[in-house]
């Protein structure tokens, strides 16, 4: 017992043709069109094929239908619903019926995944020709259900794009003649308040960099804090420094392949000064966590420093951190891309719908994110993975894409209840499988 919800445009025309097909195959079908049908050229053609059939009803009871096909609005929807239609969609979403949306769940914005208060919550979306960003970006992702792409015979349409699904680059082969220093060294500057989260952040990043294949991980620690770290140091090496000037001198004289800054760092003028110093150095940097708070009061200065660096930087903010530095809108893709161009950096905008953007205008959407990754230290593990890959001489974009993929795969494999240390231990398993598939 099937109900087809038809809108006034071409998506409604698709619904009319579905009704015609169902009827020809002796299936029970009803059409409900709260906004009318046949108001575009193609949907009028479809209406002419079915108007003689007794499909249409002016009033319906939603729970009488087993299958509801949503053809109210498709690609291009970008406005709010009327109160009556909002009430109807809310009733629809609360029903026990199986809901299939055609092309897009009605109410989800195609290019951004934004919704205006409500949208049809589909069990399945059958989308045409290409995957649309709104189906895999939040909040639209929560309304799309399972997604199937249907080939409807359109060729060479939308074949030029700067938006891609995230696919991991190939892992590099480990050479027999490699030694640990040839595999690269990742440096991490430790926080000073070495209790709880600060200590976790530093060690999670350092351990992940080693697990991903960096030959050496070195933690830069203030001399007065050495004893706090000693009981927890495993495979890492310690580089001691006495004060901020000593730290700067050491950084200038070290052969740094990659450096991670921000994990567990205190918000202070001294660390803000240190960040400015780091951004004029010519080595690869991953900025996370507290680094964004340090930038807040001098955003223009830090954006300029990032833009003018000789070596690109990776920034890995979550939503709250992103908003401290950059402007935001309903379109996460545009926000991320604008930030990448503004800073001449790779931006990894974290979330269940993580986006990676490059200054060259390429965008990658991670559609395998796991909600189980929302746990303390998870972001520090991601920073460590990316930093470890950078130290192995992956390009800055490849390291970010590969790091994001491996991090997500760890979350998906481990499932509910994982903690940061579980992610670190899972990395070799993911690497092993990736090498086999290579």
C-alpha positions in Angstrom: 0.0 0.0 0.0 2.0 2.9 -1.4 1.6 6.7 -0.9 3.5 9.0 -3.3 4.0 12.6 -2.1 4.3 14.8 -5.2 5.3 18.4 -5.3 4.7 21.0 -8.0 8.1 20.7 -9.8 10.1 18.1 -11.6 10.6 16.0 -8.5 6.9 15.7 -8.3 6.9 14.7 -12.0 9.2 11.8 -11.0 6.6 10.8 -8.4 3.8 10.9 -11.0 5.8 8.6 -13.3 6.6 6.2 -10.4 2.8 6.1 -9.7 2.2 5.2 -13.4 4.8 2.4 -13.2 3.4 1.0 -10.0 -0.1 1.0 -11.4 1.0 -0.8 -14.6 2.5 -3.4 -12.4 -0.8 -3.9 -10.5 0.4 -2.2 -7.3 -1.9 -0.2 -5.0 -0.8 3.4 -5.2 -2.1 6.8 -4.0 -0.8 10.3 -4.9 -1.1 13.2 -2.4 0.0 16.6 -3.6 -0.4 19.2 -0.9 1.0 22.0 -3.1 -0.4 20.9 -6.4 1.4 19.2 -9.3 2.3 19.8 -13.0 3.7 23.3 -12.6 6.8 22.8 -14.7 7.1 21.8 -18.3 8.3 18.2 -17.6 6.0 17.6 -14.7 3.0 18.7 -16.8 3.9 16.0 -19.3 4.0 13.5 -16.5 0.7 14.7 -15.1 -1.0 14.3 -18.5 0.0 10.6 -18.4 -1.8 9.9 -15.1 -4.5 12.5 -14.7 -7.2 10.1 -15.9 -6.2 7.6 -13.3 -7.9 7.7 -9.9 -4.6 8.1 -8.0 -5.2 11.4 -6.3 -6.6 12.0 -2.8 -7.2 15.3 -1.1 -7.0 13.8 2.4 -4.9 10.9 3.7 -4.1 9.1 6.9 -0.4 8.5 6.9 -0.4 5.4 9.0 -2.5 3.5 6.4 0.5 3.3 4.1 3.4 0.8 4.3 5.6 2.6 1.8 5.8 6.4 1.4 7.7 7.8 -1.5 8.9 11.4 -1.0 8.8 13.4 -4.2 7.8 16.8 -2.7 11.1 18.7 -3.5 14.4 17.6 -4.9 17.6 19.3 -6.0 17.7 23.0 -5.6 15.3 23.3 -2.6 16.5 26.3 -0.4 13.6 27.8 1.5 11.4 27.1 4.5 8.1 25.2 4.6 4.8 26.6 5.4 3.4 25.9 8.9 0.9 23.4 7.4 3.5 21.5 5.4 5.9 21.5 8.4 3.2 20.0 10.5 2.5 17.3 7.9 6.3 16.4 7.5 6.6 16.2 11.3 3.6 13.7 11.3 5.2 11.8 8.4 8.5 11.5 10.3 6.8 10.1 13.4 5.0 7.4 11.4 6.0 3.8 11.2 6.0 3.8 7.4 9.0 3.0 5.3 10.0 6.3 3.7 12.0 6.5 0.4 13.1 9.9 -0.8 13.7 10.5 -4.5 17.0 12.4 -5.3 17.0 14.4 -2.0 14.9 14.2 1.2 12.5 17.1 0.9 13.8 20.0 3.0 17.5 19.2 2.8 19.6 21.8 0.9 21.4 20.0 -1.9 24.8 21.8 -1.7 25.2 22.2 2.0 23.0 19.6 3.9 21.4 22.5 5.8 17.7 22.3 6.7 15.2 25.0 7.7 13.7 23.6 10.9 12.5 20.3 9.4 13.0 17.9 6.6 11.6 14.5 5.5 13.5 11.8 7.5 14.0 9.0 4.9 14.9 5.4 5.5 16.5 5.4 2.0 17.3 8.0 -0.6 17.5 7.1 -4.2 19.6 9.8 -5.8 20.2 10.3 -9.5 23.4 10.3 -11.5 25.8 11.7 -8.8 26.0 11.8 -5.0 25.1 15.2 -3.7 27.0 17.0 -0.8 23.8 17.5 1.2 23.3 13.8 1.5 26.6 13.3 3.5 26.9 16.7 5.3 25.2 17.3 8.6 22.4 17.8 9.3 21.2 16.5 6.0 23.2 13.3 6.6 20.8 12.4 9.4 17.8 12.7 7.2 19.1 10.7 4.2 19.1 7.1 5.5 20.9 4.6 3.3 21.8 6.1 -0.1 21.7 4.5 -3.5 22.9 6.2 -6.7 20.8 5.5 -9.7 22.1 5.7 -13.3 19.4 7.4 -15.4 21.4 7.6 -18.6 22.9 11.1 -18.2 26.4 11.2 -19.6 29.1 13.7 -18.9 27.1 15.9 -16.6 28.9 17.5 -13.7 32.1 15.7 -14.7 34.2 18.7 -13.7 34.1 19.3 -9.9 36.3 20.3 -7.0 34.3 18.3 -4.5 35.3 14.7 -3.9 34.6 11.8 -1.5 37.6 11.1 0.6 39.6 8.2 -0.7 43.0 7.5 0.9 46.2 7.9 -1.0 48.4 4.8 -1.3 50.7 4.0 1.6 54.4 4.2 0.8 56.4 1.0 0.8 58.9 0.7 3.7 62.4 0.2 2.2 64.7 -2.4 3.5 67.6 0.0 4.0 65.5 2.5 6.1 66.5 3.3 9.6 64.6 5.2 12.2 65.9 8.6 11.3 65.3 8.0 7.7 61.7 7.3 8.6 61.4 10.8 9.9 61.1 12.5 13.3 58.0 14.1 14.7 58.3 16.8 17.4 55.6 17.7 19.9 55.8 20.6 22.3 54.4 19.5 25.6 52.0 21.5 27.8 53.2 22.8 31.1 50.2 21.9 33.3 50.9 18.2 33.0 47.8 16.8 34.6 44.8 15.0 33.1 44.0 16.1 29.6 47.3 18.0 28.9 49.4 14.9 29.5 46.9 12.7 27.6 47.0 15.1 24.6 50.8 15.2 24.3 51.2 11.4 24.7 48.3 10.5 22.4 49.8 12.6 19.6 53.3 11.2 20.2 52.3 7.6 20.3 50.1 7.9 17.2 52.9 9.4 15.3 55.1 6.4 16.0 52.2 3.9 15.3 51.7 5.5 11.9 55.3 4.9 11.0 57.5 7.8 12.1 60.9 6.6 13.0 61.3 8.8 16.1 58.9 10.9 18.2 60.5 13.6 20.4 58.7 15.6 23.0 60.0 19.1 23.9 59.5 19.4 27.7 60.4 22.2 30.1 63.1 21.1 32.5 60.9 21.8 35.5 58.2 19.4 34.2 60.4 16.4 33.3 59.4 14.4 36.4 55.8 14.6 35.5 56.4 13.0 32.2 59.0 10.4 33.1 56.6 7.8 34.5 54.5 7.9 31.3 57.2 8.1 28.6 57.3 4.9 26.5 59.1 4.9 23.1 59.3 8.7 22.9 62.5 10.7 23.4 62.7 13.8 25.6 64.2 17.1 24.5 64.7 19.3 27.6 64.6 23.1 27.5 65.1 25.7 30.3 62.9 28.6 29.1 61.2 30.0 26.0 64.4 31.4 24.6 66.2 28.1 25.0 63.2 26.3 23.4 63.4 28.7 20.4 67.1 28.1 20.0 66.7 24.4 20.1 64.0 24.5 17.5 66.2 26.6 15.2 69.0 24.0 15.5 67.0 20.8 15.3 66.4 19.0 12.1 62.6 18.9 12.3 60.6 16.9 9.8 57.2 17.8 11.3 56.0 19.5 14.5 52.6 19.3 16.3 51.6 22.3 18.4 48.5 22.9 20.4 47.7 19.5 22.1 47.5 20.2 25.8 49.1 23.7 25.5 48.1 26.4 28.0 46.5 29.7 26.8 49.2 32.2 27.7 51.0 35.2 26.1 54.2 33.1 26.1 52.7 30.3 24.1 51.1 32.9 21.8 54.6 34.3 21.2 55.9 30.8 20.6 53.2 30.2 18.0 54.2 33.3 16.1 57.8 32.1 16.2 56.8 28.6 14.9 54.9 30.1 12.0 58.0 31.8 10.6 60.0 28.5 10.5 60.3 26.4 7.4 59.1 23.0 8.6 55.7 21.3 8.3 53.4 22.0 11.2 50.1 20.5 12.5 48.0 23.0 14.6 45.3 21.7 16.9 43.3 22.4 20.0 44.7 25.3 22.1 46.5 26.7 19.0 43.2 28.2 17.9 42.5 29.8 21.3 46.0 31.4 21.1 45.1 33.0 17.8 41.7 34.4 18.8 42.8 37.9 20.0 45.1 38.5 17.0 43.3 36.6 14.2 44.5 38.9 11.4 48.2 38.6 12.5 48.1 34.8 12.6 46.1 34.5 9.4 48.8 36.6 7.7 51.6 34.5 9.3 50.0 31.3 8.0 49.4 32.7 4.6 53.0 33.8 4.2 54.7 30.6 5.4 57.3 29.0 3.2 55.9 25.6 4.1 52.2 24.8 4.3 50.4 24.1 7.6 47.6 21.7 8.5 44.9 23.1 10.8 42.6 20.6 12.4 39.8 22.5 14.2 36.4 21.2 15.4 33.4 23.5 15.0 34.0 25.5 18.2 37.7 26.0 17.3 36.9 26.9 13.7 34.5 29.6 14.8 37.2 31.2 16.9 39.2 32.1 13.8 36.9 32.0 10.8 33.5 33.1 9.8 30.8 30.5 9.4 27.5 30.0 7.5 25.1 27.2 6.8 27.5 26.0 4.1 30.4 24.1 5.7 32.0 23.4 2.4 32.3 27.1 1.5 33.5 28.0 5.1 36.2 25.4 5.0 37.4 26.3 1.5 37.5 30.1 2.4 39.6 29.3 5.4 42.0 27.2 3.4 42.5 30.0 0.9 42.7 32.7 3.5 45.5 30.9 5.4 47.2 29.1 2.5 46.8 26.0 4.6 45.2 22.6 4.5 42.0 22.8 6.7 40.6 19.6 8.3 37.3 20.8 9.7 36.4 18.0 12.1 33.0 16.4 12.7 31.1 13.4 11.8 31.1 15.0 8.3 34.8 16.0 8.3 35.8 18.2 5.4 39.3 18.7 4.1 40.0 21.8 1.9 43.1 22.9 0.1 44.1 26.4 -1.0 44.0 25.1 -4.5 40.2 24.9 -4.1 39.8 21.1 -3.8 37.4 19.7 -1.2 37.2 16.2 0.2 34.2 15.0 2.3 34.8 12.1 4.7 31.7 10.0 4.6 32.9 7.2 6.9 33.1 9.3 10.1 32.2 7.5 13.3 30.3 9.1 16.3 32.4 6.8 18.5 35.4 9.1 17.9 33.8 11.8 20.1 36.0 11.0 23.1 38.9 12.7 24.9 42.2 12.5 23.1 40.7 11.3 19.8 41.6 14.6 18.1 45.1 14.4 19.5 45.5 10.9 18.0 44.5 12.4 14.6 47.1 15.2 14.9 49.7 12.6 15.8 48.8 10.4 12.8 49.0 13.4 10.4 52.3 14.6 12.0 53.8 11.1 11.7 52.9 10.9 8.1 54.3 14.3 7.4 57.6 13.3 8.9 57.7 10.4 6.4 57.6 12.9 3.6 54.0 12.5 2.5 52.7 15.6 0.8 50.7 17.9 3.2 47.4 17.1 1.5 48.1 13.3 1.2 49.1 13.2 4.9 45.9 14.9 5.9 43.6 12.7 3.7 45.4 9.5 4.7 45.3 10.5 8.4 41.6 11.3 8.4 40.8 8.0 6.7 42.9 5.9 9.0 41.5 7.7 12.1 37.9 7.1 10.9 38.5 3.5 10.1 39.9 2.9 13.6 36.7 4.4 15.0 34.5 2.3 12.9 36.4 -0.9 13.6 36.5 -0.4 17.4 32.9 0.8 17.8 31.2 2.1 20.9 33.1 2.5 24.1 36.5 3.2 22.5 39.1 5.5 24.1 42.1 7.3 22.6 44.6 4.5 23.5 42.4 2.0 21.7 42.6 4.0 18.5 46.4 4.1 18.8 46.6 0.3 19.2 44.3 -0.2 16.1 46.5 1.8 13.7 48.8 -1.1 12.8 45.8 -3.3 11.9 44.5 -0.7 9.5 47.9 -0.2 7.9 48.3 -3.9 7.4 45.0 -4.2 5.6 45.8 -1.2 3.5 49.1 -2.6 2.4 47.4 -5.9 1.4 44.8 -3.9 -0.7 47.6 -1.8 -2.3 
